[in-house]
Amino acid sequence: MSLKEARDEASASELLSRQGKRAADARHAENRQIAQVIKNWYLENRHKFKSMDAAAEEAMKLEPISFRTARKYIGEAAKELRARS
């Protein structure tokens, strides 16, 4: 393989990689938005719940997500809150 062919192949590979990353970003944009909504909601309402599990149960009513997903987002928000303190 010549140097030019290698460069062209690398360039095509990089192009496909960039396109794949853009497609993945677009595909997951809604999930990231839901995660941010749940995290913001938890930070504003955490004092109303005795546990993160109870908050996750309530968060399931806000967005179309499972308990496990809600609990994950709430756990991330709580961790971020502890890191700020």
SVG drawing of the C-alpha trace seen along z (x, -y; Angstrom):
<svg xmlns="http://www.w3.org/2000/svg" viewBox="-47 -24 51 26">
<polyline fill="none" stroke="black" stroke-width="0.4" points="0.0,0.0 1.4,-3.4 1.5,-6.4 -1.2,-8.1 -3.5,-5.1 -2.8,-4.8 -3.7,-8.5 -6.9,-8.2 -7.9,-5.1 -7.2,-6.9 -9.1,-9.9 -12.1,-7.8 -11.9,-6.0 -11.8,-9.4 -14.8,-10.6 -16.8,-7.5 -15.9,-7.9 -17.0,-11.5 -20.2,-10.7 -20.9,-7.9 -20.2,-10.1 -22.6,-12.8 -25.3,-10.1 -24.8,-8.7 -25.0,-12.2 -28.2,-12.9 -29.7,-9.6 -29.0,-10.0 -29.9,-13.8 -33.4,-13.1 -32.0,-10.8 -29.5,-13.4 -32.2,-16.0 -34.4,-13.7 -31.4,-13.0 -30.9,-16.7 -34.6,-17.3 -34.6,-14.6 -31.3,-15.8 -32.6,-19.4 -35.9,-18.3 -34.1,-16.2 -31.9,-19.1 -34.9,-21.3 -37.0,-18.6 -34.6,-16.4 -35.7,-17.6 -39.2,-16.1 -38.0,-12.5 -36.5,-10.3 -34.5,-8.3 -33.3,-8.4 -35.5,-5.4 -38.6,-7.4 -37.5,-10.2 -36.9,-7.8 -40.5,-6.5 -41.8,-10.1 -39.4,-10.9 -40.9,-8.0 -44.1,-10.1 -42.3,-13.1 -40.6,-11.4 -41.2,-8.1 -38.3,-6.2 -37.9,-3.1 -37.2,-3.1 -33.6,-2.0 -32.9,-4.8 -34.5,-7.4 -32.5,-6.1 -29.3,-6.3 -29.9,-10.0 -30.8,-10.8 -27.7,-9.1 -25.6,-11.1 -27.3,-14.4 -26.7,-13.5 -23.0,-12.7 -22.6,-16.0 -24.2,-17.8 -21.8,-16.1 -18.8,-17.0 -19.8,-20.7 -20.0,-20.7"/>
</svg>
